[in-house]
């Protein structure tokens, strides 16, 4: 983000949202193509589904490398290098002829994607702080939230006309477009912040030793786990337990996205009057209340028309939770922003991934899933409530 474009927030936010959308697009766009990929590579759908786990894990791993490198060499170099790797790997995936080749190329694709994603919060922190940063993160979230909503439909369209290979060709072309836009607009006149030339280990030590910031990092991890638990079990909840059709399921799932957008817009207005940390506590309190309501409904009135509003309330609150967590956490790191973003990104993906995977051991009941979501949300609220700073704004160290 150059000084000349700093004040053009909507355009820069749109471009950074398009960049962050690489994550959900790479994860969700090819979901409808699983049967076609399995048939073409002569493997089971279960084997194809492993490519999601591999992508999520390596995405977190890539962020751990890309963050310190962006602090050392500049956001532009690392971000554009990551996009280049993502582009080449995406194109190569479309020509994969075996599941092992597919997995290897998805690994490279995720590693490059991790470099790209970790630079976005660091770029914002380089130029903005406090409420202004929270508003900017909220604007990015508002624009980005559409990606997971349209990705499966886009994947179905590409599958129908171009086959599963066309999905990865699209991802390659999309990343080329992002690369050009970032180079021409976001990084036009970009100058790397004057950060000390220190080792990656020193940067990680500086970040991890900031105990108040770690509270926000863990809050973000448990907050993200609430959403991932819902995504993992949403089909079981709505289609298996409540027996809705695939079309109805898509509408019910989309309702969460709508409230997340509304909460993003509401959050931007609230930031004119309240600090991000205070809004974060309010949003988490409402989320916990929504989960308590879900448990009461399942115990006494287990009807779909009561369950859906409570679940939408629970998931929709993340529209206010996520941008404020990012702003509060990044506020502590005027230096080592890339490394700080790497720690948070890797923690969110790995912690939520482990919790989501562990939820497979739960009894097959909606109540058990909601309880797991409630535990994660309650831990997040306790972490932020136990913040000892005393001020509503974090103090940069």
C-alpha positions in Angstrom: 0.0 0.0 0.0 1.7 3.1 -1.2 1.3 6.6 0.3 -0.3 7.7 -3.0 -3.1 5.2 -2.6 -3.5 5.2 1.1 -6.6 7.4 1.1 -8.3 5.4 -1.7 -9.5 2.9 0.9 -12.5 1.3 -1.0 -10.3 0.4 -4.0 -7.4 -0.9 -2.0 -9.8 -2.8 0.3 -11.4 -4.4 -2.8 -8.1 -5.5 -4.2 -6.9 -6.9 -0.9 -10.3 -8.7 -0.4 -9.9 -10.2 -3.9 -6.4 -11.3 -2.8 -7.7 -12.9 0.4 -10.4 -14.6 -1.6 -7.8 -16.9 -3.1 -8.1 -19.0 0.1 -11.8 -19.8 -0.1 -11.8 -20.0 -3.9 -8.9 -22.6 -3.8 -10.8 -24.5 -1.1 -14.4 -24.4 -2.2 -14.5 -23.9 -6.0 -13.5 -27.5 -6.8 -15.8 -29.2 -4.2 -18.5 -30.0 -6.8 -15.8 -31.6 -8.9 -14.8 -34.3 -6.4 -16.6 -37.2 -8.2 -15.2 -36.1 -11.6 -11.6 -35.8 -10.2 -11.9 -39.2 -8.4 -13.2 -40.8 -11.6 -10.5 -39.2 -13.8 -7.6 -40.1 -11.4 -9.1 -43.6 -10.6 -9.3 -43.0 -6.8 -12.0 -42.7 -4.2 -13.7 -39.4 -3.3 -12.3 -39.8 0.2 -8.7 -39.7 -1.3 -9.6 -36.5 -3.2 -11.0 -35.0 0.0 -7.5 -35.4 1.6 -6.4 -32.5 -0.8 -8.4 -30.1 1.4 -6.6 -31.1 4.6 -3.3 -30.9 2.9 -4.1 -27.5 1.5 -5.2 -26.1 4.9 -2.2 -27.5 6.7 0.4 -26.2 4.1 -1.4 -22.8 3.9 -0.7 -22.4 7.6 2.9 -23.6 7.1 3.5 -21.2 4.2 2.4 -18.3 6.3 5.0 -19.1 8.9 7.7 -18.8 6.2 6.2 -15.9 4.3 5.6 -13.6 7.3 9.2 -13.1 8.4 10.4 -13.0 4.8 8.0 -10.1 4.1 9.4 -8.3 7.1 12.9 -8.8 5.8 12.5 -8.2 2.0 9.2 -6.3 1.7 5.5 -7.2 1.3 5.7 -6.6 -2.5 8.4 -9.1 -3.2 7.0 -11.9 -1.1 3.4 -11.3 -2.1 4.1 -11.3 -5.8 6.4 -14.3 -5.5 3.7 -16.2 -3.7 1.2 -15.3 -6.3 3.6 -16.5 -9.0 4.0 -19.9 -7.3 0.2 -20.1 -6.8 -0.3 -19.4 -10.5 2.1 -22.0 -11.8 0.9 -24.6 -9.4 -2.7 -24.0 -10.2 -2.1 -24.4 -13.9 -0.1 -27.6 -13.3 -2.8 -29.1 -11.1 -5.2 -28.9 -14.1 -2.8 -31.4 -15.9 -2.3 -33.8 -12.9 -2.6 -37.4 -14.0 -2.4 -39.1 -10.5 -3.5 -38.4 -7.0 0.1 -38.1 -5.8 0.9 -35.6 -8.4 -2.4 -33.7 -7.5 -1.4 -33.7 -3.8 2.1 -32.5 -4.5 0.9 -29.6 -6.7 -1.8 -28.6 -4.2 1.0 -28.4 -1.6 2.9 -26.0 -3.8 -0.3 -24.0 -4.5 -1.0 -23.7 -0.8 2.6 -22.7 0.1 2.4 -19.8 -2.4 -1.1 -19.0 -1.1 0.2 -18.8 2.4 2.8 -16.2 1.4 0.1 -14.1 -0.2 -2.5 -14.2 2.6 0.0 -13.4 5.4 1.0 -10.2 3.7 -2.5 -8.6 3.7 -2.9 -7.9 7.5 0.8 -6.8 7.6 0.2 -4.4 4.7 -2.7 -2.9 6.6 -0.7 -2.6 9.8 2.1 -0.9 8.0 -0.2 2.1 7.2 -3.1 2.0 9.7 -3.8 1.4 13.3 -6.5 1.4 15.9 -10.1 2.1 14.8 -9.0 3.0 11.3 -7.4 -0.4 10.9 -10.5 -2.1 12.3 -12.7 -0.2 9.8 -10.4 -1.3 7.0 -10.3 -4.9 8.1 -14.1 -4.8 8.3 -14.3 -3.4 4.8 -12.1 -6.2 3.5 -14.3 -8.7 5.3 -17.4 -7.2 3.9 -16.1 -7.6 0.3 -14.4 -11.0 0.9 -17.4 -12.7 2.6 -19.0 -13.3 -0.9 -16.2 -15.6 -2.0 -17.2 -18.7 0.0 -20.8 -18.1 -0.9 -20.3 -18.1 -4.7 -17.4 -20.5 -4.9 -19.3 -23.8 -5.1 -21.7 -22.4 -7.7 -18.8 -21.0 -9.7 -17.1 -24.4 -9.5 -20.3 -26.1 -10.8 -20.5 -23.8 -13.7 -16.9 -24.3 -14.7 -17.2 -28.0 -14.2 -20.2 -28.1 -16.5 -18.5 -26.2 -19.4 -14.8 -26.9 -18.9 -14.4 -30.0 -16.8 -12.6 -30.2 -13.4 -9.3 -29.0 -15.2 -11.0 -25.7 -16.0 -11.5 -24.9 -12.4 -7.8 -24.9 -11.7 -7.1 -23.0 -15.0 -9.6 -20.4 -13.7 -7.7 -20.1 -10.4 -4.4 -19.6 -12.4 -5.9 -16.8 -14.5 -7.5 -15.2 -11.4 -4.2 -15.1 -9.6 -2.5 -13.6 -12.6 -5.2 -10.8 -12.6 -4.5 -10.2 -8.8 -0.8 -10.1 -9.4 -1.1 -7.4 -12.1 -3.6 -5.3 -10.1 -1.4 -5.5 -7.0 1.7 -4.5 -8.9 0.0 -1.6 -10.8 -2.2 -0.2 -8.0 -1.4 -1.4 -4.5 2.4 -1.5 -4.9 2.8 1.5 -7.2 5.4 3.6 -5.5 5.6 1.1 -2.6 8.6 1.5 -0.3 9.4 -1.2 2.2 9.0 0.0 5.9 12.4 0.6 7.5 12.5 -2.5 9.8 15.6 -3.7 11.4 17.5 -6.5 9.6 17.0 -9.3 12.2 16.7 -13.0 12.0 13.3 -14.8 11.6 13.9 -16.5 15.0 14.4 -13.1 16.7 11.2 -11.8 15.0 9.2 -14.9 16.2 10.6 -14.5 19.7 9.5 -10.8 19.8 6.0 -11.7 18.7 5.5 -14.8 20.9 6.8 -13.0 24.0 4.0 -10.4 23.7 1.6 -12.0 26.1 -1.3 -9.5 25.8 -1.3 -10.0 22.0 -1.3 -13.8 22.4 -4.7 -13.4 24.0 -6.1 -11.9 20.9 -4.3 -14.5 18.7 -6.0 -17.4 20.7 -9.3 -15.6 20.7 -9.1 -15.5 16.9 -8.2 -19.2 16.8 -11.2 -20.3 18.9 -13.5 -17.8 17.1 -12.5 -19.3 13.7 -13.1 -22.8 15.2 -16.8 -21.9 15.8 -17.2 -21.2 12.1 -15.2 -24.2 10.9 -17.2 -26.6 13.2 -20.4 -25.3 11.7 -19.1 -25.6 8.1 -17.8 -29.1 8.8 -21.2 -30.3 10.2 -23.6 -28.0 8.4 -24.7 -30.7 5.9 -25.3 -33.2 8.7 -27.3 -30.6 10.7 -29.6 -29.4 8.0 -29.8 -32.2 5.4 -29.5 -35.2 7.6 -31.0 -34.1 10.9 -33.7 -31.6 9.7 -34.1 -33.3 6.3 -34.0 -30.2 4.1 -33.3 -30.4 0.3 -29.9 -29.4 -1.2 -31.5 -26.2 -2.5 -32.9 -25.3 0.9 -29.6 -26.1 2.5 -27.9 -23.6 0.2 -30.4 -20.9 1.2 -30.0 -21.6 4.9 -26.2 -21.6 4.6 -26.3 -18.3 2.7 -28.3 -16.7 5.4 -25.2 -16.8 7.6 -23.3 -14.9 5.0 -26.0 -12.3 4.8 -25.9 -11.6 8.6 -22.1 -11.5 8.5 -22.3 -8.8 5.8 -24.8 -6.9 7.9 -22.5 -7.2 11.0 -19.5 -6.0 9.0 -21.5 -2.8 8.0 -22.7 -2.4 11.6 -19.2 -2.8 12.9 -17.9 0.0 10.7 -20.5 2.3 12.1 -19.9 1.2 15.7 -16.2 1.9 15.3 -17.1 5.6 15.0 -18.1 5.6 18.6 -16.4 2.6 20.3 -13.0 0.9 20.4 -12.5 -2.4 18.6 -11.8 -4.4 21.9 -15.2 -3.3 23.3 -17.1 -4.2 20.2 -15.3 -7.6 20.1 -16.5 -8.4 23.7 -20.1 -7.4 22.7 -20.0 -9.6 19.6 -18.6 -12.6 21.5 -21.2 -12.2 24.2 -24.0 -12.2 21.6 -22.5 -15.3 20.0 -22.4 -17.2 23.3 -26.0 -16.1 23.9 -26.9 -17.5 20.5 -25.3 -20.8 21.3 -27.2 -21.0 24.7 -30.4 -20.3 22.7 -29.5 -23.2 20.3 -29.1 -25.6 23.2 -32.4 -24.6 24.7 -34.1 -25.0 21.3 -32.7 -28.4 20.8 -33.7 -29.4 24.3 -37.2 -28.1 24.4 -38.4 -26.9 20.9 -36.3 -28.7 18.3 -37.9 -27.1 15.2 -36.0 -25.9 12.1 -37.8 -22.5 12.1 -36.5 -21.7 15.6 -33.1 -23.3 15.1 -32.1 -21.4 11.9 -32.4 -17.8 13.3 -30.3 -18.8 16.4 -27.6 -20.4 14.2 -27.6 -17.4 11.9 -27.2 -15.1 14.9 -24.3 -17.3 16.2 -22.3 -17.5 12.9 -23.3 -14.0 11.7 -21.5 -12.4 14.8 -18.2 -13.4 13.2 -18.7 -10.4 10.9 -17.9 -8.2 13.9 -15.6 -10.6 15.6 -13.0 -11.2 12.9 -12.0 -7.7 11.9 -11.8 -6.4 15.5 -9.6 -9.4 16.5 -7.2 -8.6 13.6 -7.1 -4.9 14.4 -6.5 -5.5 18.2 -3.9 -8.1 17.6 -1.9 -6.3 14.9 -2.0 -3.1 17.0 0.8 -4.6 19.1 3.2 -4.9 16.2 4.2 -1.7 14.4 7.3 -3.8 13.6 7.4 -7.5 12.7 3.9 -7.2 11.2 4.5 -10.0 8.7 5.8 -12.4 11.4 2.8 -11.4 13.7 0.3 -12.1 10.9 2.0 -15.4 10.2 1.6 -16.5 13.8 -2.0 -15.5 13.9 -2.8 -17.1 10.5 -1.1 -20.3 11.3 -2.7 -20.5 14.7 -6.2 -20.0 13.4 -5.9 -22.6 10.7 -4.1 -25.2 12.7 -6.2 -24.8 15.9 -9.5 -24.7 14.0 -8.4 -27.6 11.9 -7.5 -29.8 14.9 -10.7 -29.0 16.6 -12.7 -29.6 13.5 -10.9 -33.0 12.9 -11.4 -33.9 16.6 -15.1 -33.2 16.3 -15.4 -36.4 14.2 -15.2 -38.2 17.5 -18.3 -36.5 18.9 -21.7 -38.4 19.0 -23.7 -37.9 15.9 -26.1 -35.3 17.3 -26.7 -31.7 16.7 -26.6 -30.9 20.4 -23.0 -32.3 20.7 -21.9 -30.1 17.8 -23.5 -27.0 19.3 -21.8 -27.8 22.7 -18.4 -28.0 20.9 -19.2 -24.6 19.3 -20.2 -23.2 22.6 -17.0 -24.3 24.3 -14.9 -22.6 21.7 -17.0 -19.4 21.8 -16.9 -19.3 25.6 -13.1 -19.7 25.7 -12.8 -16.9 23.2 -15.0 -14.7 25.4 -13.1 -15.6 28.5 -9.7 -14.8 26.8 -10.9 -11.3 25.8 -12.6 -10.7 29.1 -9.4 -11.5 30.9 -7.5 -8.9 28.9 -5.6 -6.9 31.6 -4.6 -3.9 29.6 -7.1 -1.7 31.3 -7.7 0.5 28.2 -10.2 -0.2 25.4 -7.4 0.1 22.8 -4.4 -2.2 22.9 -1.1 -0.3 23.5 1.5 -0.9 20.8 4.7 -2.4 22.1 
